[in-house]
Amino acid sequence: MSANSTALRRKRAATAGFHLGAGALAILWLLPIALVLVTSLRSFDDIAANGLGSWPHSFTLGNFHQAWVDGGQQRALINSLIVTIPCVLITLALAAMAAFALSRYELRFRRSLLLLMLGGNLLPPQILLIPVSKLSEVMGIFDTLPALVGVQIGFGVGFYVFVLHGFMRSIPTEIQQAAVVDGAGPWQIFWRIILPLTRPALAALSALSFTWIFNDLLWAITVLRSDTKMPITAALIGLQGQFVSMWNVIAAGSVIAAAPTVAVFLRFQRHFVAGLNLGAVK
Amino acid sequence: MAVLTAPERRSPTPTPAKGRRVRGPRRTPPLVLAFVLVPLLVEAVWVFWPAVQGFYLALTKWDGVSPPQFVGLGNFREMAHDDVFRSAAGHTVLWLVLFGGLSAVLGLAAALLLQQERRGVGFYRAALFLPVVFSLVATALVWQAIYQPDGVLNQLLQSVGLGSLRHAWLADQDTALYAVIVPALWRQIGYVMVLYLAGLKGIDPALYEAAKVDGAGAWQRLRHVTLPQLRSVNAVVLSVIVIDSLRSFDVVWSLTRGGPYHSSELLSTYMYSTAFQSLRLGYGSALAVVIFVLAFGVICSYLVRAFREAD
């Protein structure tokens, strides 16, 4: 009886210890986020008088208006979406096609092609920056959003081909053979059979690639020059220069820039985590 | 996970030739060929062709206007005497060790802490993971507010009586690089944790039971069961952090642009400013080649593992 209750007490203490430790860690991690949220709602005078770290003495939504309109975040967010959404759709469509062909048909050089495509994605982007910016000049699309869409698709596709290939390879051949016997062509097999079975992987990769492309800075500042065409990440750096030490506006801008990816994360959390693990080559 | 439904119309024909892989017809339909060639062409235009040019440009002197001038290994000889290059290379190695090492160790520690399914653990995991979805630029700005001379960190130090430690963290050459690593870590640890959580889930619980029966303590179980079982995840994490470290650019660029006086310069930021601000495109390409060489070993081992997996 008493041995039982000590065991119970010890278990309770362990549970309390766990929540104390993990809770402290979570708070430490969320603190910077809370700081930005609070700062974005305070007035400039409040921050100037009381400092960034003080308890808020004011409440205003004006900072968001200032970042959105005067800081050009509205246009930047639209640019980001114009780039990100087609990129995700086209990249995954192309990757699914290539992965289908490479995983379901005995092509010659199947593995070499797969690794070549993956290898392209593993290259450090630095080696590509100068040639890509010159290439887009030659193609006459330098400083336009299509250039950014093009390079994001080209650079990203290899990775998704690799992940989807692994996924499609695990679909049993019998399913495909049955369809072939019934007279289905490659397109029907792809569209009616393989693609629907690949849905979980496609969902995971969409969530993942949305954040990756949306959050990119390097490719944007490589192929774009004009402020009016910059996506939200580059615009945020511009905002920092425009509103020097106006932390309330900069914080509001950061919240605006982070909101879409946080929304995707909260909505598709399960897919998101699955996607990260799909991407890890084991 | 992959097979969700049974085939709708299974024909009664027996499956041919047991043991041999049969995947579709011998002769490849043209559509299937196009399925491979179109994505390959896109990648060739935007990646393979530029990469070849990049390696060639590393052997030239080029201002982007007049035609490139071939100088052989001249750019690499120049690097030997370039102090900024040497310090940037040193910082990159330091970044690899500190950012990579700490994110691996702390990511594993977080995964071990949060591996058990219990009440509230989902919230803790989400809290640690949330920064992963922020762009590095937004992350950088958050931390810039913390690091300001009149920012939160200094106010905090003041209020706990450590006012003497107050510091312009990003403007001081001695602290800039470390001040930049912290936000990068804040964002990376959650990512590494997710990779390790999946790895921990894959360990057979019977192994722990057996170790317990044999009288192994918690530390011994970690040392002799968990860590050996995580070998393949460790390899993944290693590749991810090396590749991520060498690519690190956004966070440094947004916080310090490599300054003050190149004290937080990495090879990636030095390459960008050399190429696009000083317009020394040949030398910039040569710096990119150095980054490629550093990443080469990891890329190869990643591809070898991928090759095995692609059966």
Boltz contact constraints between the chains, C-beta under 6 A:
constraints:
  - contact:
      token1: [A, 22]
      token2: [B, 124]
      max_distance: 6.0
  - contact:
      token1: [A, 26]
      token2: [B, 124]
      max_distance: 6.0
  - contact:
      token1: [A, 26]
      token2: [B, 127]
      max_distance: 6.0
  - contact:
      token1: [A, 29]
      token2: [B, 127]
      max_distance: 6.0
  - contact:
      token1: [A, 29]
      token2: [B, 128]
      max_distance: 6.0
  - contact:
      token1: [A, 30]
      token2: [B, 127]
      max_distance: 6.0
  - contact:
      token1: [A, 32]
      token2: [B, 142]
      max_distance: 6.0
  - contact:
      token1: [A, 36]
      token2: [B, 142]
      max_distance: 6.0
  - contact:
      token1: [A, 51]
      token2: [B, 150]
      max_distance: 6.0
  - contact:
      token1: [A, 51]
      token2: [B, 155]
      max_distance: 6.0
  - contact:
      token1: [A, 52]
      token2: [B, 145]
      max_distance: 6.0
  - contact:
      token1: [A, 52]
      token2: [B, 151]
      max_distance: 6.0
  - contact:
      token1: [A, 52]
      token2: [B, 152]
      max_distance: 6.0
  - contact:
      token1: [A, 53]
      token2: [B, 152]
      max_distance: 6.0
  - contact:
      token1: [A, 53]
      token2: [B, 155]
      max_distance: 6.0
  - contact:
      token1: [A, 94]
      token2: [B, 39]
      max_distance: 6.0
  - contact:
      token1: [A, 97]
      token2: [B, 35]
      max_distance: 6.0
  - contact:
      token1: [A, 98]
      token2: [B, 36]
      max_distance: 6.0
  - contact:
      token1: [A, 98]
      token2: [B, 39]
      max_distance: 6.0
  - contact:
      token1: [A, 101]
      token2: [B, 32]
      max_distance: 6.0
  - contact:
      token1: [A, 101]
      token2: [B, 35]
      max_distance: 6.0
  - contact:
      token1: [A, 101]
      token2: [B, 36]
      max_distance: 6.0
  - contact:
      token1: [A, 104]
      token2: [B, 23]
      max_distance: 6.0
  - contact:
      token1: [A, 105]
      token2: [B, 24]
      max_distance: 6.0
  - contact:
      token1: [A, 105]
      token2: [B, 28]
      max_distance: 6.0
  - contact:
      token1: [A, 105]
      token2: [B, 32]
      max_distance: 6.0
  - contact:
      token1: [A, 106]
      token2: [B, 23]
      max_distance: 6.0
  - contact:
      token1: [A, 107]
      token2: [B, 28]
      max_distance: 6.0
  - contact:
      token1: [A, 111]
      token2: [B, 310]
      max_distance: 6.0
  - contact:
      token1: [A, 114]
      token2: [B, 310]
      max_distance: 6.0
  - contact:
      token1: [A, 115]
      token2: [B, 303]
      max_distance: 6.0
  - contact:
      token1: [A, 115]
      token2: [B, 307]
      max_distance: 6.0
  - contact:
      token1: [A, 118]
      token2: [B, 306]
      max_distance: 6.0
  - contact:
      token1: [A, 119]
      token2: [B, 303]
      max_distance: 6.0
  - contact:
      token1: [A, 120]
      token2: [B, 43]
      max_distance: 6.0
  - contact:
      token1: [A, 120]
      token2: [B, 47]
      max_distance: 6.0
  - contact:
      token1: [A, 122]
      token2: [B, 299]
      max_distance: 6.0
  - contact:
      token1: [A, 124]
      token2: [B, 246]
      max_distance: 6.0
  - contact:
      token1: [A, 124]
      token2: [B, 291]
      max_distance: 6.0
  - contact:
      token1: [A, 124]
      token2: [B, 292]
      max_distance: 6.0
  - contact:
      token1: [A, 124]
      token2: [B, 295]
      max_distance: 6.0
  - contact:
      token1: [A, 126]
      token2: [B, 268]
      max_distance: 6.0
  - contact:
      token1: [A, 126]
      token2: [B, 271]
      max_distance: 6.0
  - contact:
      token1: [A, 126]
      token2: [B, 288]
      max_distance: 6.0
  - contact:
      token1: [A, 126]
      token2: [B, 291]
      max_distance: 6.0
  - contact:
      token1: [A, 127]
      token2: [B, 51]
      max_distance: 6.0
  - contact:
      token1: [A, 127]
      token2: [B, 54]
      max_distance: 6.0
  - contact:
      token1: [A, 127]
      token2: [B, 288]
      max_distance: 6.0
  - contact:
      token1: [A, 127]
      token2: [B, 292]
      max_distance: 6.0
  - contact:
      token1: [A, 128]
      token2: [B, 50]
      max_distance: 6.0
  - contact:
      token1: [A, 130]
      token2: [B, 275]
      max_distance: 6.0
  - contact:
      token1: [A, 130]
      token2: [B, 281]
      max_distance: 6.0
  - contact:
      token1: [A, 130]
      token2: [B, 285]
      max_distance: 6.0
  - contact:
      token1: [A, 131]
      token2: [B, 50]
      max_distance: 6.0
  - contact:
      token1: [A, 131]
      token2: [B, 53]
      max_distance: 6.0
  - contact:
      token1: [A, 131]
      token2: [B, 54]
      max_distance: 6.0
  - contact:
      token1: [A, 132]
      token2: [B, 50]
      max_distance: 6.0
  - contact:
      token1: [A, 135]
      token2: [B, 50]
      max_distance: 6.0
  - contact:
      token1: [A, 150]
      token2: [B, 46]
      max_distance: 6.0
  - contact:
      token1: [A, 151]
      token2: [B, 46]
      max_distance: 6.0
  - contact:
      token1: [A, 154]
      token2: [B, 42]
      max_distance: 6.0
  - contact:
      token1: [A, 154]
      token2: [B, 43]
      max_distance: 6.0
  - contact:
      token1: [A, 154]
      token2: [B, 46]
      max_distance: 6.0
  - contact:
      token1: [A, 154]
      token2: [B, 47]
      max_distance: 6.0
  - contact:
      token1: [A, 155]
      token2: [B, 47]
      max_distance: 6.0
  - contact:
      token1: [A, 157]
      token2: [B, 39]
      max_distance: 6.0
  - contact:
      token1: [A, 157]
      token2: [B, 43]
      max_distance: 6.0
  - contact:
      token1: [A, 158]
      token2: [B, 43]
      max_distance: 6.0
  - contact:
      token1: [A, 170]
      token2: [B, 2]
      max_distance: 6.0
  - contact:
      token1: [A, 171]
      token2: [B, 2]
      max_distance: 6.0
  - contact:
      token1: [A, 173]
      token2: [B, 23]
      max_distance: 6.0
  - contact:
      token1: [A, 175]
      token2: [B, 7]
      max_distance: 6.0
  - contact:
      token1: [A, 178]
      token2: [B, 7]
      max_distance: 6.0
  - contact:
      token1: [A, 178]
      token2: [B, 10]
      max_distance: 6.0
  - contact:
      token1: [A, 178]
      token2: [B, 11]
      max_distance: 6.0
  - contact:
      token1: [A, 181]
      token2: [B, 11]
      max_distance: 6.0
  - contact:
      token1: [A, 181]
      token2: [B, 13]
      max_distance: 6.0
  - contact:
      token1: [A, 182]
      token2: [B, 9]
      max_distance: 6.0
  - contact:
      token1: [A, 186]
      token2: [B, 29]
      max_distance: 6.0
  - contact:
      token1: [A, 186]
      token2: [B, 31]
      max_distance: 6.0
  - contact:
      token1: [A, 186]
      token2: [B, 32]
      max_distance: 6.0
  - contact:
      token1: [A, 187]
      token2: [B, 31]
      max_distance: 6.0
  - contact:
      token1: [A, 211]
      token2: [B, 133]
      max_distance: 6.0
  - contact:
      token1: [A, 215]
      token2: [B, 135]
      max_distance: 6.0
  - contact:
      token1: [A, 217]
      token2: [B, 137]
      max_distance: 6.0
  - contact:
      token1: [A, 217]
      token2: [B, 250]
      max_distance: 6.0
  - contact:
      token1: [A, 218]
      token2: [B, 249]
      max_distance: 6.0
  - contact:
      token1: [A, 233]
      token2: [B, 135]
      max_distance: 6.0
  - contact:
      token1: [A, 233]
      token2: [B, 137]
      max_distance: 6.0
  - contact:
      token1: [A, 236]
      token2: [B, 137]
      max_distance: 6.0
  - contact:
      token1: [A, 237]
      token2: [B, 254]
      max_distance: 6.0
  - contact:
      token1: [A, 247]
      token2: [B, 145]
      max_distance: 6.0
  - contact:
      token1: [A, 250]
      token2: [B, 141]
      max_distance: 6.0
  - contact:
      token1: [A, 254]
      token2: [B, 138]
      max_distance: 6.0
  - contact:
      token1: [A, 254]
      token2: [B, 141]
      max_distance: 6.0
  - contact:
      token1: [A, 257]
      token2: [B, 138]
      max_distance: 6.0
  - contact:
      token1: [A, 258]
      token2: [B, 134]
      max_distance: 6.0
  - contact:
      token1: [A, 258]
      token2: [B, 138]
      max_distance: 6.0
  - contact:
      token1: [A, 261]
      token2: [B, 133]
      max_distance: 6.0
  - contact:
      token1: [A, 262]
      token2: [B, 133]
      max_distance: 6.0
  - contact:
      token1: [A, 265]
      token2: [B, 133]
      max_distance: 6.0
  - contact:
      token1: [A, 273]
      token2: [B, 194]
      max_distance: 6.0
  - contact:
      token1: [A, 276]
      token2: [B, 194]
      max_distance: 6.0
  - contact:
      token1: [A, 277]
      token2: [B, 198]
      max_distance: 6.0
  - contact:
      token1: [A, 280]
      token2: [B, 195]
      max_distance: 6.0
  - contact:
      token1: [A, 280]
      token2: [B, 236]
      max_distance: 6.0
  - contact:
      token1: [A, 281]
      token2: [B, 305]
      max_distance: 6.0
  - contact:
      token1: [A, 281]
      token2: [B, 306]
      max_distance: 6.0
  - contact:
      token1: [A, 282]
      token2: [B, 232]
      max_distance: 6.0
